[in-house]
Amino acid sequence: MRGVTLRLGAGGAIVRRDAAIFLSYRGRLIATLTSGFFGVAIFYYVSRLVTAHSFNSSNDYFAFVVVGIATFSILTSTLATIPSEIRQELVAGTFERILLSPFGAVSAIIAMTVFPFLMGLLGGIVTLCLAAVAFGMPIEWSTAGLTLPVLMLGALTFVPFGLLAAAGAIALKQAAVGVGIVTTLVSLVGGVFFPVALLPSWIKWTSSVQPFTPTLDLLRHLLVGTAMKGTPSAALVKMALFATVLLPLNVFALRGSIRFAQRRGTIIDY
């Protein structure tokens, strides 16, 4: 029990460090939280032009895309942030402390995913609130409270991709290109901006082999009452399976990348 307490304390210290660095830049928090407003405003007026048969009204498409944007920013927050944070640690010469600490580099990198996720979560909540207050997007308040545990499970399905990007940053010193490709593909095949039913048949299968689609489908159902393709329980099972399979595999990949860089003598190169 004492070992668990010590590790939780060490992880919490990394989260507090990341928060202190983030808040040290004046105005960054306000800019981060309000930047989503402009995207919401753009899609609100774009939705006024939508007359596709997939939606009953412009308001339906607006709710569809706002939940998609908010969820996408939350779940991909760690994927985009972790490789750049590791590179910053290498450039600043502080990665050695993480590498040599009793907490361990793998545990420290996992802890580094917490603050970006929390900021993504806060930004997503602010985006949804702005859409509801400023543009009248209806919220299903009776089920909205269930979105938090769903998002936590969804985060467990996406953190492995962030860890894989971290492994690339350590072993190959490059991960930004791969991260950009992954996030772009997820936004296209995951149903962020349009229903996956509109995808060509030759690529539609990709919506079923990644964890973003069932997570987003369930969150839309809980937040704005969008009908699901399957059942909530089926979506939860898919998410749990993705997390169970991907998390251990990519923790192993991260540990292997550290050992690979140590053997090559490039662990502190940048």
C-alpha positions in Angstrom: 0.0 0.0 0.0 2.9 2.4 0.8 4.4 1.7 -2.6 1.1 2.6 -4.3 0.8 5.8 -2.3 4.3 6.8 -3.2 3.7 6.2 -6.9 0.4 8.2 -6.8 2.3 11.0 -5.1 5.0 11.0 -7.7 2.4 11.0 -10.5 0.5 13.8 -8.8 3.8 15.8 -8.6 4.2 15.5 -12.4 0.6 16.7 -12.9 1.2 19.7 -10.6 4.4 20.5 -12.4 2.7 20.4 -15.8 -0.1 22.6 -14.5 2.3 25.1 -13.1 4.2 25.4 -16.4 0.9 25.8 -18.3 -0.4 28.5 -16.0 2.9 30.4 -16.0 2.1 31.7 -19.5 -0.3 34.5 -18.8 -3.5 34.4 -20.8 -2.9 30.8 -22.0 -5.8 29.3 -20.0 -8.3 31.9 -21.2 -7.1 31.5 -24.8 -7.4 27.8 -24.6 -10.8 27.8 -23.1 -12.3 30.4 -25.5 -10.7 29.2 -28.7 -13.4 26.6 -29.1 -16.0 29.3 -29.3 -14.9 30.3 -32.8 -15.2 26.8 -34.1 -18.6 26.5 -32.6 -19.7 29.8 -34.2 -18.4 28.7 -37.6 -20.2 25.4 -37.5 -23.4 27.0 -36.2 -23.6 29.1 -39.3 -22.4 26.3 -41.6 -25.2 24.1 -40.1 -27.7 26.7 -41.3 -26.8 25.6 -44.9 -27.1 21.8 -44.2 -30.2 20.2 -45.8 -28.8 16.6 -46.1 -31.2 13.7 -45.6 -29.0 12.4 -42.7 -30.3 15.1 -40.4 -33.8 16.3 -39.7 -32.8 19.9 -39.2 -29.9 22.3 -39.2 -29.9 22.1 -35.4 -29.5 18.4 -35.5 -26.3 18.7 -37.5 -25.0 21.5 -35.3 -25.4 19.3 -32.2 -23.8 16.4 -34.1 -20.7 18.3 -35.1 -20.3 20.2 -31.8 -20.2 17.0 -29.8 -17.8 15.5 -32.4 -15.4 18.5 -32.1 -15.5 18.5 -28.3 -14.9 14.8 -28.0 -12.2 14.8 -30.6 -10.3 17.5 -28.8 -10.6 15.7 -25.4 -9.6 12.2 -26.6 -6.7 13.4 -28.9 -5.3 15.8 -26.3 -2.7 13.4 -25.1 -1.8 12.1 -28.6 -0.8 15.6 -29.8 0.9 16.8 -26.6 3.0 14.0 -25.2 5.6 13.7 -28.1 6.2 17.5 -27.9 6.5 17.4 -24.1 9.1 14.6 -24.3 11.1 16.5 -26.9 10.9 19.6 -24.7 12.2 17.5 -21.7 15.1 16.3 -23.9 16.0 19.8 -25.1 15.9 21.2 -21.6 18.0 18.4 -20.3 15.4 17.4 -17.7 14.6 14.0 -19.2 17.6 12.5 -17.4 15.9 13.2 -14.0 12.8 11.3 -15.2 14.9 8.5 -16.5 16.9 8.0 -13.3 14.2 8.7 -10.8 12.8 5.8 -8.7 9.4 6.5 -10.2 10.7 5.4 -13.6 10.5 6.9 -17.1 7.5 4.8 -18.2 5.4 5.8 -15.1 6.4 9.4 -15.5 5.4 9.5 -19.2 2.0 7.9 -18.3 1.6 10.6 -15.6 2.4 13.2 -18.2 -0.8 12.3 -20.1 -3.0 13.3 -17.1 -2.8 17.1 -17.3 -3.3 17.3 -21.1 -6.4 15.2 -20.7 -7.8 17.3 -17.9 -7.2 20.5 -20.0 -8.9 18.8 -23.0 -11.8 17.8 -20.8 -12.2 21.3 -19.5 -12.0 22.8 -23.0 -14.6 20.3 -24.2 -17.0 21.1 -21.4 -16.6 24.8 -22.1 -17.2 24.2 -25.8 -20.4 22.3 -25.1 -21.6 25.0 -22.6 -20.9 27.8 -25.1 -22.9 25.9 -27.8 -25.8 25.4 -25.4 -25.8 28.9 -24.0 -24.9 31.0 -27.0 -26.5 29.0 -29.8 -29.2 27.1 -28.0 -27.9 23.5 -28.5 -30.2 21.2 -26.6 -28.6 19.0 -23.9 -30.0 15.8 -22.5 -29.5 16.7 -18.9 -31.0 13.4 -17.7 -28.1 11.4 -19.1 -25.4 14.1 -19.5 -23.9 13.1 -16.1 -23.0 9.7 -17.5 -20.6 11.3 -20.1 -17.8 11.7 -17.6 -17.2 8.0 -16.9 -17.6 7.3 -20.6 -14.9 9.9 -21.4 -12.6 8.4 -18.8 -13.0 5.0 -20.4 -12.6 6.7 -23.8 -9.3 8.3 -22.6 -8.0 4.8 -21.7 -8.5 3.8 -25.3 -6.6 6.8 -26.6 -3.8 7.1 -24.1 -2.1 4.1 -25.7 -1.8 6.0 -29.0 -0.1 8.8 -27.0 2.3 6.3 -25.4 3.1 4.9 -28.9 3.8 8.4 -30.1 6.0 8.9 -27.0 7.9 5.7 -27.9 8.5 7.1 -31.4 9.8 10.4 -29.9 12.3 8.5 -27.7 13.5 5.8 -30.1 13.4 7.7 -33.4 13.3 11.4 -32.2 10.4 11.9 -34.6 6.7 11.4 -34.0 4.9 14.6 -35.1 4.3 13.5 -38.6 2.7 10.2 -37.5 0.6 12.0 -34.9 -0.7 14.4 -37.6 -1.6 11.5 -39.9 -3.4 9.6 -37.1 -5.5 12.5 -35.9 -6.5 13.4 -39.5 -7.5 9.9 -40.2 -9.5 9.6 -37.0 -11.3 12.8 -37.8 -12.3 11.5 -41.2 -13.3 8.0 -40.4 -14.5 8.5 -36.8 -17.6 10.6 -37.6 -16.4 13.9 -36.2 -17.8 16.1 -39.0 -20.2 13.8 -40.8 -21.9 10.4 -40.2 -19.7 7.4 -41.0 -22.6 6.1 -43.1 -21.5 8.6 -45.8 -18.1 7.0 -46.2 -17.3 5.0 -49.3 -17.9 1.3 -48.8 -14.2 0.5 -49.4 -13.1 2.6 -46.3 -16.2 2.4 -44.1 -14.8 -0.7 -42.3 -12.2 1.6 -40.6 -14.9 3.2 -38.5 -15.3 -0.2 -36.7 -11.6 -1.0 -36.0 -10.7 2.0 -33.9 -12.1 3.2 -30.5 -13.1 6.7 -31.4 -16.3 5.8 -33.3 -18.1 3.9 -30.5 -17.0 6.4 -27.9 -18.3 9.3 -30.0 -21.5 7.4 -30.9 -22.2 6.8 -27.2 -21.4 10.4 -26.1 -23.7 11.8 -28.8 -26.5 9.6 -27.5 -26.0 10.7 -23.9 -25.5 14.4 -24.6 -27.9 15.2 -27.4 -30.1 12.1 -27.8 -28.7 11.0 -31.2 -29.8 7.5 -32.1 -27.0 4.9 -31.9 -26.1 2.3 -34.5 -25.9 -0.3 -31.8 -26.6 -0.4 -28.1 -24.8 1.5 -25.3 -23.6 -1.8 -23.7 -22.1 -2.9 -27.0 -20.2 0.4 -27.3 -18.9 0.1 -23.8 -17.7 -3.4 -24.4 -15.9 -2.3 -27.5 -14.2 0.5 -25.6 -13.2 -1.7 -22.8 -11.7 -4.3 -25.2 -9.7 -1.6 -27.0 -8.4 -0.3 -23.7 -7.6 -3.8 -22.3 -5.7 -4.8 -25.5 -4.0 -1.5 -26.5 -2.8 -0.2 -23.1 -0.5 -3.1 -22.1 0.8 -3.4 -25.6 1.8 0.2 -25.9 3.2 0.4 -22.4 5.4 -2.5 -23.5 6.3 -0.6 -26.7 7.2 2.5 -24.7 9.4 0.4 -22.3 11.1 -1.2 -25.3 11.8 2.1 -27.0 13.5 3.4 -23.8 15.7 0.3 -23.7 16.4 0.6 -27.4 17.6 4.2 -27.1 19.7 3.3 -24.0 21.4 0.5 -25.9 22.2 2.8 -28.8 23.3 5.6 -26.5 20.7 8.0 -27.9 18.4 8.2 -25.0 19.2 11.8 -24.2 19.6 13.0 -27.8 17.1 15.3 -29.3 
